[in-house]
Amino acid sequence: MQSIMIFLVLLLLMLQSSLQLTASPSSSQDRLPIAKPGCQDHCGAVKIPYPFGIGFKCFYNESYEIICNTSFHPPKPFLPVHDLRFEVMKIDWGGNPTSISPSEHVQTLVVKNDFHNICRSDNGGVTDSAVVQRVDLRGTPFLFSIQFNVFVAKGCGTSLVLKNSSNEVVTGCASVCRNNISKNMTSWIGVGCCQSRLSSTLDNSYTIYDEIQGLDYYEIDMNHEALLNPQTCNVAAGLLYKDEVPEFSGNFSNLTTVMEWSRPFTAEGSTCGDDGVLTCPCDDEHGYVGNPYLGCQLVKECQICKHGCITDITTRLLVCKKHPLFNLASILGFSVSIGLVMLLLLCYWLYRLVKRIREVRLKAKFFKRNGGLLLQQQISSRNGIVDKTRIFGFCELEKATNNFSEDRILGQGGQGTVYKGMLEDGRIVAIKKSKKVDKSQLEQFINEMVILSQVNHRSVVKILGCCLETEVPLLVYEFIPNGTLYQHIHEPSEDFHVTWRMRLQIALESANALSYLHSSSSAPIYHRDVKSSNILLDERYRAKVSDFGASRAITIEETHVTTCVQGTYGYLDPEYFQSNQFTEKSDVYSFGVVLVELITGKKPIYPNKSGGYISLATEFLFHMENSCLSDMLDTSISEEAFEEELTAVANLAKQCLNMNGKQRPTMKEVAVLLDGIRSPHVSKPKTPECLKSDCMFMEYNSPFSRGTFFSDSSPRTSFSIEALPLINGD
């Protein structure tokens, strides 16, 4: 809803902008060129606009040439006039907000001030005055500005006048120094320093003519009769920009003087009046900006105005001129806006309604595609066995997993990804999100749901419910906090060690769970993916068998399941490879590999020193045949366990790994034997009785290569692994 409101506001603003345009001309002006094409437009931090220029053919004539002195850092621009050389601080053609007087449209040139030291000599009590050097701008387009400059003098006993080229006094001022006042003190009341405007004088003794627009020449003269306490070279005077007077403290450095310059020609689009020889700006009041000597341009915002544009008096922004029918257009625009708002609200309501209907239909589609109908059939055929499972909403599970964040992932496998989540009631759960899979794998998803709903055993992970509303089906399990047996055996931490007694307990609990599935559940269940990574450990490190996606429930009369080879390499029954027939003894073989992992600490397939791989089951049988089991034992438990226990578990694992499935024990027999092995012993033998002989190892370079696992000197028990590419392992 918030996004719709934002859209409506933007629409109203667009309608308003179509009726009235506001724009700042200075933003467009900043993008326009100020120098001739191909010419330098800056010297240091100072902009150099045409008719001024740096370099050949970049200025209008020699009077406007700027010399950029790069020996300074940053470079400094200078204006050579006759024998003078002014450092330029700023050039302005008038009429922009950064000019000295934007409302006056005066073209100005700000230069560093040229204050002159006035020396006086004392000759036998008679003081002579020295006329300062003259500043002559005659014959140039430049004038010292009368309206922006003041005459300033400092020093004790100073009485100075400013004269023009006709030797007429323009202005003057006087200052005194009393004995009780420091000579370094400056004041604008005539004590140590004085100032005078160029348009009038303090005592009205000088005449200023109204027709004077500026000074093209001046000289500073000294009044003999007003001299008191003659000094040597203690007087200085010159013209100073009036806005810098408050900053003056007797030091003339870094202060400026303003010069005005006349237009050299009239450019198209500029407003050069006949009565203003110095004013020639682009008419920004009507939307014209740019350099008037390169051609004024109409701002882009004003180009769309049919009746031209003008600066609004109150806002000082450009607005399109109003048409006589503007009021009518405003009313129509407001009415259209209200109509559009109502139409958009109606469309939004219809959009929400259609979206809700689509969501309902999509959930029904997902429910059907994710096997919901199959699940219902299973429920009805099992007489309501899965009635206690809960159907979760996707939004609830999404919130529980923080939108299925990667930092909530507990593990990943061939069936999907498992996330940790917290339900609204505070329960911690594990949520399995299936991959985008085909129909056969969706059946595995439903199969796991149905099988786990039938099982009620403390060593089998419990399922809490499922979610079928999404494209990817979800299963919700109880959360098992301490990871997998695989992690604790093959990725041990320094903080915790799984002891031998714990390993025996985990093996017994796992065997009891598999025995229950094979012989005590309402229908025999083959797990078909028994491995250490599918044995979870709870908060007390009790075993919980998990991952029943590949499991199969059969009738009591059936003895096997015929399927394509599926499982995890290293745990698969060799007979299953050859016949594609999975029996309960196939689970026994996989459990035998887990027993070998527990006593050796090795992975079911592990690399050798030459870069190949070794099958743990085959290597274990080889060591057992050659009576060198101690070479493979896990050193972390060899000192904890009784030798009889290790030998008994090894012999049990050997029976489970028998190549002939009929000669393997059942899971119930395995559980009974493990329970007997856990019986306490009186003492631990001091020396092992294992025969240590030179064992021969047969290694192969790849788990996908052909061959057998034994050398010619070993017992010839082997099987082909041609079917391995069909394996769908983790």
C-alpha positions in Angstrom: 0.0 0.0 0.0 2.9 2.3 0.8 4.4 1.9 -2.7 1.0 2.8 -4.3 0.8 6.0 -2.3 4.3 7.0 -3.3 3.3 6.3 -6.9 0.3 8.6 -6.6 2.3 11.4 -5.1 4.8 11.2 -7.9 2.0 11.3 -10.4 0.5 14.4 -8.9 4.0 16.1 -9.0 4.3 15.2 -12.7 0.9 16.7 -13.4 1.9 19.9 -11.6 5.2 20.1 -13.4 3.3 19.9 -16.8 1.3 23.0 -15.8 4.1 25.0 -14.2 7.8 24.6 -14.6 10.3 25.8 -12.0 14.1 25.7 -12.6 17.2 27.4 -11.3 19.0 29.0 -14.2 22.4 28.8 -12.5 22.4 25.0 -12.7 22.2 25.2 -16.5 24.7 28.0 -16.7 27.3 26.0 -14.9 27.2 23.4 -17.7 27.7 25.9 -20.5 31.2 26.7 -21.9 32.8 30.0 -20.7 35.9 30.1 -23.0 36.4 29.7 -26.7 36.5 26.1 -27.9 39.9 24.5 -27.4 41.0 27.2 -25.0 41.9 27.0 -21.3 39.0 28.2 -19.1 40.8 28.1 -15.8 44.1 29.3 -14.3 44.4 27.8 -10.9 41.1 28.3 -9.2 40.1 31.4 -11.3 37.7 31.0 -14.2 38.8 32.8 -17.4 35.7 33.6 -19.5 35.8 35.0 -23.1 36.5 37.8 -24.2 39.4 37.2 -21.8 41.6 34.3 -22.7 44.9 32.5 -22.2 47.0 31.8 -25.3 46.9 32.7 -28.9 43.5 33.5 -30.4 41.8 32.7 -27.1 41.1 36.4 -26.2 39.2 39.1 -28.1 42.2 41.5 -28.4 45.4 42.2 -26.5 43.6 44.2 -23.8 41.9 41.0 -22.7 44.9 38.7 -22.7 45.5 36.8 -19.4 48.9 35.4 -18.6 48.8 32.3 -16.4 51.9 32.0 -14.3 52.5 28.3 -13.6 55.4 29.0 -11.3 53.0 29.4 -8.5 51.2 26.5 -6.9 48.4 26.7 -7.8 49.0 28.9 -10.9 48.0 32.6 -10.8 46.5 34.7 -13.6 47.8 38.2 -14.3 46.4 41.0 -16.5 49.2 43.2 -18.1 48.0 46.8 -18.5 50.7 49.2 -19.9 53.6 48.9 -17.5 51.4 47.5 -14.7 50.7 43.8 -13.9 47.5 43.0 -11.9 46.9 39.6 -10.3 43.4 38.6 -11.2 41.2 37.1 -8.5 37.9 36.9 -10.3 36.4 37.8 -13.7 32.6 38.3 -14.1 30.5 39.4 -17.1 27.6 40.3 -14.7 24.2 38.9 -14.0 25.0 35.7 -12.2 24.6 35.0 -8.5 28.3 34.8 -7.8 29.0 38.3 -9.2 29.9 41.3 -6.9 26.5 42.9 -7.6 24.2 40.4 -9.4 21.3 42.9 -9.5 23.5 45.6 -11.2 24.6 43.4 -14.2 28.0 45.1 -14.0 31.0 43.4 -15.6 33.8 43.4 -13.0 37.3 42.3 -12.7 38.6 41.7 -9.1 42.4 42.2 -8.8 44.8 42.3 -5.9 45.0 45.8 -4.5 48.0 48.0 -5.4 48.6 50.0 -2.3 51.4 52.5 -2.5 53.9 53.5 0.2 54.3 57.3 0.4 57.7 58.4 1.5 58.4 61.8 3.1 61.8 63.2 3.9 62.7 65.6 6.8 65.3 68.2 5.5 66.3 70.7 8.2 62.8 70.8 9.6 61.2 71.3 6.2 59.1 68.3 5.1 58.8 67.6 1.4 56.0 65.5 0.0 56.5 63.0 -2.8 53.8 62.3 -5.3 53.1 58.6 -5.6 53.4 56.8 -8.8 50.4 57.2 -11.1 48.1 54.4 -12.1 47.1 54.9 -15.7 44.3 52.8 -17.4 43.7 55.2 -20.2 43.3 53.6 -23.6 42.1 50.3 -22.1 38.6 48.9 -21.5 39.1 49.0 -17.7 38.1 51.5 -15.1 38.5 51.6 -11.3 35.0 51.1 -10.0 33.6 54.1 -8.0 30.6 52.3 -6.6 32.6 49.3 -5.3 35.8 50.8 -4.1 36.8 53.3 -1.3 39.9 55.4 -0.8 41.9 54.1 2.2 45.0 55.6 3.8 47.0 54.7 7.0 49.7 56.4 8.9 50.2 59.1 11.5 49.6 62.7 10.4 48.2 61.7 7.1 46.4 64.1 4.8 46.0 62.6 1.3 43.9 63.4 -1.8 43.0 61.4 -4.9 43.2 63.2 -8.2 42.0 62.2 -11.7 43.7 62.7 -15.0 42.4 66.3 -15.1 44.2 67.0 -11.8 40.8 67.4 -10.2 40.4 66.1 -6.6 38.1 63.1 -6.5 38.3 62.5 -2.8 40.6 62.6 0.2 40.9 61.9 4.0 43.1 62.8 7.0 44.2 61.0 10.1 46.1 62.0 13.2 48.2 60.2 15.9 48.2 61.4 19.4 51.1 60.7 21.8 49.0 58.4 24.0 47.8 56.3 21.0 50.0 53.6 19.5 51.2 54.3 16.0 50.3 50.8 15.0 46.6 51.3 15.9 44.2 51.7 13.0 40.7 53.2 13.1 38.2 54.5 10.6 37.5 57.6 12.6 40.7 59.3 11.6 43.0 57.9 14.3 45.9 56.2 12.6 43.9 55.4 9.5 41.1 56.9 7.4 38.8 56.1 4.5 36.7 58.1 2.0 34.0 57.1 -0.5 34.7 58.0 -4.1 31.2 59.4 -4.6 31.5 62.0 -1.9 33.9 63.4 0.8 33.8 63.7 4.5 34.0 67.5 4.7 32.3 68.3 1.3 35.4 70.2 0.2 35.8 68.2 -3.0 33.6 68.2 -6.0 32.4 64.9 -7.5 30.7 65.0 -10.9 27.7 62.8 -11.5 28.9 61.8 -15.0 32.0 60.1 -13.7 31.5 56.3 -14.2 34.9 55.3 -13.0 38.5 56.2 -12.8 40.9 55.4 -15.7 43.7 57.3 -14.0 44.5 58.4 -10.5 47.4 59.8 -8.4 47.7 60.3 -4.7 49.0 63.6 -3.4 50.0 64.8 0.0 48.9 68.0 1.8 52.0 69.9 3.1 50.2 72.0 5.7 48.5 69.1 7.4 51.7 67.2 8.2 52.4 66.5 11.9 55.4 64.8 13.4 57.0 63.9 10.1 58.1 60.3 9.7 59.9 58.4 7.0 57.8 56.1 4.7 55.1 55.5 7.3 52.1 56.3 5.0 50.4 54.0 2.6 47.2 54.6 0.5 45.2 53.0 -2.3 41.8 51.8 -3.5 40.1 49.0 -1.6 37.0 46.9 -2.3 34.3 48.3 0.1 33.1 44.9 1.4 36.6 44.1 2.6 36.9 47.3 4.7 35.6 45.6 7.9 38.5 43.1 7.6 41.1 45.8 7.2 43.5 46.0 10.2 46.3 48.0 8.7 47.7 45.2 6.6 46.9 45.6 2.9 48.1 42.2 1.7 45.5 39.8 0.2 42.9 42.6 -0.1 41.4 43.4 -3.5 40.3 46.3 -5.8 37.4 46.1 -8.2 37.8 47.2 -11.8 34.9 47.5 -14.3 35.3 46.7 -18.0 33.2 47.7 -21.0 31.8 45.3 -23.5 33.8 44.8 -26.7 30.8 43.8 -28.8 27.2 42.6 -28.5 26.4 38.9 -28.7 23.1 37.4 -29.8 20.7 36.9 -26.9 22.4 39.4 -24.7 20.7 42.5 -23.3 23.1 45.4 -23.8 21.4 48.7 -23.3 22.3 51.9 -25.0 22.6 53.7 -21.7 24.8 51.1 -20.0 28.2 50.8 -21.5 29.3 48.3 -18.9 26.3 46.0 -18.8 25.9 43.2 -21.2 24.5 40.0 -19.5 22.4 37.2 -20.8 18.8 37.9 -19.9 18.5 35.4 -17.1 15.1 36.9 -16.1 13.7 35.3 -19.3 15.7 32.1 -19.1 18.8 33.1 -21.1 22.1 32.0 -19.6 25.7 31.5 -20.6 28.6 33.7 -21.8 27.1 36.6 -23.6 30.2 36.9 -25.8 29.9 33.3 -27.0 26.1 33.4 -27.5 23.4 33.2 -24.8 21.3 30.1 -24.6 17.8 29.4 -23.5 17.8 27.0 -20.5 16.5 23.6 -21.3 13.6 24.0 -18.8 12.3 27.0 -20.7 12.5 25.4 -24.1 9.3 23.5 -23.5 7.3 26.7 -22.6 5.0 27.5 -25.4 4.6 31.2 -24.3 8.1 31.8 -23.0 9.2 31.9 -19.4 9.9 34.6 -16.8 11.4 34.8 -13.3 8.8 34.6 -10.5 9.2 37.7 -8.3 8.6 35.8 -5.0 10.5 32.5 -5.6 13.1 33.9 -8.0 12.7 30.7 -10.1 11.8 30.4 -13.7 8.2 29.7 -14.5 6.4 29.3 -17.8 4.2 32.3 -18.7 0.6 31.6 -18.0 -1.9 31.2 -20.9 -5.2 33.0 -20.6 -6.9 29.7 -20.1 -4.5 28.7 -17.4 -7.2 28.8 -14.6 -9.4 26.5 -16.7 -6.4 24.1 -17.3 -5.8 24.1 -13.5 -9.3 23.0 -12.8 -9.2 20.4 -15.5 -5.8 19.2 -14.2 -7.1 18.9 -10.7 -10.2 17.0 -11.8 -8.1 14.7 -13.9 -5.8 14.1 -11.0 -8.7 13.2 -8.7 -10.1 10.9 -11.3 -6.8 9.2 -11.8 -6.4 8.7 -8.1 -9.8 7.1 -7.8 -9.0 4.9 -10.9 -5.7 3.8 -9.4 -7.3 3.0 -6.1 -9.9 0.8 -7.9 -7.1 -0.8 -9.9 -5.1 -1.5 -6.8 -8.1 -3.1 -5.1 -8.7 -5.3 -8.2 -5.0 -6.1 -8.2 -5.1 -7.3 -4.6 -8.2 -9.4 -5.3 -6.7 -11.0 -8.4 -3.4 -11.6 -6.5 -5.3 -13.3 -3.6 -7.1 -15.6 -6.1 -3.9 -16.4 -7.8 -2.2 -17.3 -4.5 -5.0 -19.6 -3.6 -4.9 -21.4 -7.0 -1.1 -21.5 -6.9 -1.1 -23.1 -3.4 -3.6 -25.7 -4.7 -1.3 -26.3 -7.7 1.8 -26.7 -5.5 -0.1 -28.9 -3.1 -1.1 -31.3 -6.0 2.4 -31.1 -7.6 4.2 -31.7 -4.3 2.4 -34.9 -3.7 -0.5 -33.7 -1.5 -2.9 -36.1 -3.2 -0.4 -39.0 -2.7 0.0 -37.9 0.9 -3.8 -38.0 1.4 -3.9 -41.5 -0.1 -1.2 -42.7 2.2 -3.0 -41.2 5.2 -6.2 -42.9 4.3 -4.5 -46.2 3.5 -2.6 -46.1 6.9 -5.7 -45.6 8.9 -4.8 -42.1 10.0 -1.3 -42.8 11.1 -0.1 -39.3 10.1 -3.1 -37.5 11.6 -0.9 -36.0 14.3 1.4 -34.2 11.8 0.9 -30.5 11.4 0.5 -28.6 8.1 2.7 -25.5 8.4 2.1 -22.3 6.4 5.0 -21.1 4.3 5.0 -17.6 5.9 5.5 -19.2 9.3 8.5 -21.2 8.2 9.9 -18.3 6.3 9.8 -16.2 9.4 11.2 -19.0 11.5 14.3 -19.2 9.3 14.8 -15.5 8.7 13.7 -15.9 5.1 15.8 -19.1 4.8 19.0 -17.2 5.5 22.3 -18.9 4.7 23.5 -18.5 8.3 20.7 -20.8 9.3 21.8 -23.8 7.2 22.6 -26.9 9.3 23.6 -29.1 6.4 23.1 -30.0 2.7 22.7 -33.3 0.9 21.3 -34.9 -2.2 17.7 -34.6 -1.0 17.9 -30.9 -0.1 19.0 -28.3 2.5 18.3 -28.4 6.2 17.7 -25.0 8.1 17.5 -24.2 11.7 14.4 -22.3 12.7 12.4 -21.1 15.7 8.6 -21.3 15.7 6.3 -18.7 17.2 5.8 -20.9 20.3 9.6 -20.9 20.9 10.3 -24.4 19.7 13.6 -25.0 17.8 13.1 -27.1 14.7 15.0 -28.3 11.7 13.3 -27.5 8.3 14.3 -29.5 5.3 13.8 -27.7 2.0 13.8 -30.0 -1.0 15.5 -29.0 -4.2 13.6 -28.2 -7.3 13.3 -31.9 -8.3 11.4 -34.1 -10.7 8.4 -36.2 -9.9 10.3 -39.2 -8.7 12.2 -37.2 -6.1 8.9 -35.5 -5.0 7.7 -39.1 -4.3 10.8 -39.5 -2.0 9.7 -36.4 -0.2 6.3 -37.7 0.5 7.7 -41.2 1.2 9.9 -39.7 4.0 6.9 -37.9 5.4 4.8 -41.1 5.5 7.5 -43.3 6.9 8.6 -41.0 9.7 4.9 -40.5 10.6 4.6 -44.3 11.1 7.8 -44.6 13.2 7.7 -44.0 17.0 11.1 -44.8 18.3 13.3 -42.7 20.6 16.4 -43.2 18.4 14.6 -42.1 15.2 14.2 -38.4 14.5 10.6 -37.2 14.8 8.8 -35.4 12.1 6.5 -32.5 13.3 4.8 -31.6 10.0 5.2 -30.4 6.5 4.4 -27.5 4.1 3.0 -28.1 0.6 2.1 -24.6 -0.3 5.3 -23.7 -2.0 7.1 -24.6 -5.2 9.7 -26.4 -3.1 8.2 -28.8 -0.5 9.3 -28.5 3.1 9.5 -31.0 6.1 9.7 -29.9 9.7 11.7 -32.1 12.2 12.6 -31.9 15.8 15.9 -30.1 16.2 18.9 -32.3 17.1 21.5 -29.9 18.5 24.9 -31.7 18.5 25.4 -32.4 14.8 26.2 -35.7 13.1 28.3 -38.7 14.1 30.3 -38.1 11.0 31.4 -34.6 12.2 32.4 -35.9 15.6 34.5 -38.7 14.2 36.1 -37.1 11.2 36.0 -33.4 12.1 36.7 -33.5 15.9 37.0 -30.3 17.9 39.5 -29.7 20.6 36.8 -28.9 23.1 35.0 -32.3 22.9 36.0 -35.9 22.3 33.6 -38.8 21.6 34.9 -41.5 24.0 34.9 -45.2 23.3 32.0 -45.7 25.7 30.0 -43.1 23.9 30.7 -44.7 20.6 29.5 -48.0 21.8 26.4 -46.4 23.1 25.7 -44.6 19.8 26.3 -47.8 17.8 23.9 -49.7 20.0 21.2 -47.0 19.8 21.5 -46.8 16.0 21.4 -50.6 15.7 18.2 -50.7 17.9 16.6 -48.1 15.7 17.4 -50.0 12.5 16.3 -53.3 14.1 13.0 -51.6 15.0 12.6 -50.5 11.4 13.3 -54.0 10.0 11.3 -56.1 12.4 9.2 -54.2 14.9 7.4 -51.5 12.9 3.9 -52.0 11.4 5.5 -52.7 8.1 9.2 -53.5 7.5 11.2 -50.4 6.5 14.6 -50.4 4.7 16.5 -47.3 5.4 18.7 -47.5 2.2 21.1 -44.7 3.2 22.7 -45.8 6.5 25.8 -43.7 7.1 27.5 -41.8 9.9 26.2 -38.4 8.5 22.6 -39.6 8.9 23.1 -40.4 12.6 22.4 -37.3 14.6 23.4 -36.7 18.3 21.0 -34.9 20.7 21.8 -32.8 23.7 22.9 -35.9 25.7 24.8 -37.3 22.7 22.1 -40.0 22.1 21.8 -41.3 18.5 18.9 -40.2 16.3 18.7 -41.9 12.9 17.5 -39.5 10.2 17.0 -38.9 6.4 14.4 -41.4 5.2 14.0 -39.9 1.7 15.3 -43.1 0.1 13.6 -45.5 2.5 11.1 -48.1 1.5 8.2 -49.8 3.4 7.5 -53.3 2.3 5.0 -56.0 3.2 6.0 -58.8 5.6 6.0 -61.3 2.8 8.5 -59.3 0.7 12.3 -59.9 1.1 13.8 -57.2 -1.1 13.2 -54.1 -3.1 14.3 -53.9 -6.7 15.5 -50.4 -7.6 18.2 -48.5 -9.5 21.4 -48.3 -7.5 21.1 -45.4 -5.1 23.0 -44.4 -2.0 26.4 -43.0 -0.8 29.6 -44.6 -2.2 31.6 -46.4 0.4 28.5 -47.6 2.3 26.8 -49.5 -0.6 26.3 -53.3 -0.4 28.3 -55.0 -3.2 25.4 -57.5 -3.9 23.2 -54.4 -4.4 25.6 -53.3 -7.1 25.3 -56.5 -9.0 21.6 -57.4 -8.5 19.8 -54.0 -8.0 18.0 -55.8 -5.2 18.1 -54.1 -1.8 17.5 -56.3 1.3 17.6 -55.7 5.0 21.1 -57.2 4.9 22.1 -54.2 2.7 21.4 -51.9 5.6 23.5 -54.3 7.7 26.4 -53.9 5.3 26.1 -50.1 5.5 26.0 -50.3 9.3 29.1 -52.4 9.3 31.0 -49.5 7.5 29.8 -47.2 10.3 31.2 -49.7 12.9 34.5 -49.6 11.1 34.4 -45.8 11.2 33.9 -45.9 14.9 36.9 -48.0 15.7 39.3 -46.6 13.0 38.3 -43.0 12.8 38.7 -43.1 9.0 36.3 -42.0 6.3 34.6 -44.7 4.2 36.6 -43.4 1.2 39.9 -41.7 2.0 42.9 -40.6 0.0 46.2 -42.4 0.0 49.7 -40.9 -0.1 50.0 -41.3 -3.9 46.9 -39.3 -4.6 44.5 -42.2 -5.1 41.6 -43.4 -2.9 41.2 -46.4 -0.5 37.9 -48.1 0.4 37.7 -48.3 4.1 35.6 -51.5 4.1 38.0 -53.3 1.8 41.0 -52.1 3.6 39.5 -53.2 7.0 38.8 -56.7 5.7 42.3 -56.9 4.3 43.8 -56.1 7.8 41.5 -58.5 9.5 42.5 -61.3 7.2 46.2 -60.5 7.9 45.7 -60.1 11.7 47.0 -56.5 11.7 43.9 -54.6 12.9 46.0 -52.5 15.3 47.5 -50.7 12.3 44.0 -49.2 11.6 42.7 -48.4 15.1 41.9 -44.9 16.0 44.6 -43.7 18.4 42.2 -41.5 20.3 40.3 -44.5 21.7 42.9 -47.3 21.6 43.9 -46.5 25.1 40.3 -46.1 26.4 38.9 -49.3 25.1 39.3 -52.9 26.3 41.0 -55.0 23.7 38.2 -57.6 24.0 35.7 -54.8 23.1 37.7 -53.6 20.1 38.2 -57.2 18.9 34.5 -58.0 19.4 33.3 -54.9 17.5 35.8 -55.5 14.7 34.6 -59.2 14.4 31.0 -57.9 14.3 31.9 -55.4 11.6 33.6 -58.1 9.7 30.4 -60.2 9.8 28.4 -57.2 8.7 30.7 -56.7 5.7 30.5 -60.3 4.5 30.3 -60.3 0.7 27.5 -62.9 1.0 24.5 -61.1 2.3 22.9 -64.3 3.6 25.8 -64.8 6.0 25.5 -61.4 7.6 23.7 -61.1 10.9 20.3 -59.3 11.1 20.1 -55.9 12.7 18.4 -57.4 15.7 21.4 -59.8 16.2 23.8 -56.9 15.7 22.0 -54.9 18.4 22.1 -57.9 20.8 25.8 -58.4 20.2 26.6 -54.7 20.8 24.6 -54.8 24.0 26.7 -57.7 25.2 29.9 -55.9 24.2 28.9 -53.0 26.4 29.0 -55.2 29.5 31.6 -54.0 32.0 35.0 -55.8 32.1 37.1 -56.4 35.2 40.4 -55.2 33.8 42.0 -54.1 30.6 44.7 -56.4 29.1 48.2 -55.0 29.2 49.2 -56.1 25.7 47.2 -56.6 22.6 47.2 -60.0 20.9 46.9 -58.5 17.4 49.4 -60.0 15.0 51.5 -57.3 13.4 52.7 -58.3 10.0 53.6 -56.6 6.8 50.2 -55.7 5.3 49.8 -55.2 1.6 47.6 -52.4 0.4 45.9 -52.2 -2.9 45.2 -48.5 -3.8 43.2 -47.2 -6.7 43.4 -43.7 -8.2 39.8 -42.9 -8.6 36.5 -44.1 -7.0 35.2 -44.4 -10.6 38.0 -46.7 -11.9 37.5 -50.4 -12.7 39.2 -53.2 -10.8 39.3 -55.0 -7.5 40.3 -53.9 -4.1 42.9 -56.6 -3.3 46.2 -57.6 -4.6 46.8 -61.0 -6.1 48.2 -62.3 -2.7 45.0 -61.3 -0.8 41.7 -63.1 -0.7 39.9 -62.7 -3.9 36.7 -61.1 -2.7 35.8 -58.4 -5.2 33.0 -56.7 -7.0 32.7 -54.4 -10.0 31.9 -50.7 -9.7 30.6 -50.2 -13.2 27.3 -49.1 -11.8 28.8 -46.3 -9.8 27.8 -43.4 -12.1 24.2 -44.2 -11.3 24.8 -43.6 -7.6 23.0 -40.6 -6.2 25.1 -39.9 -3.2 25.6 -36.8 -1.0 
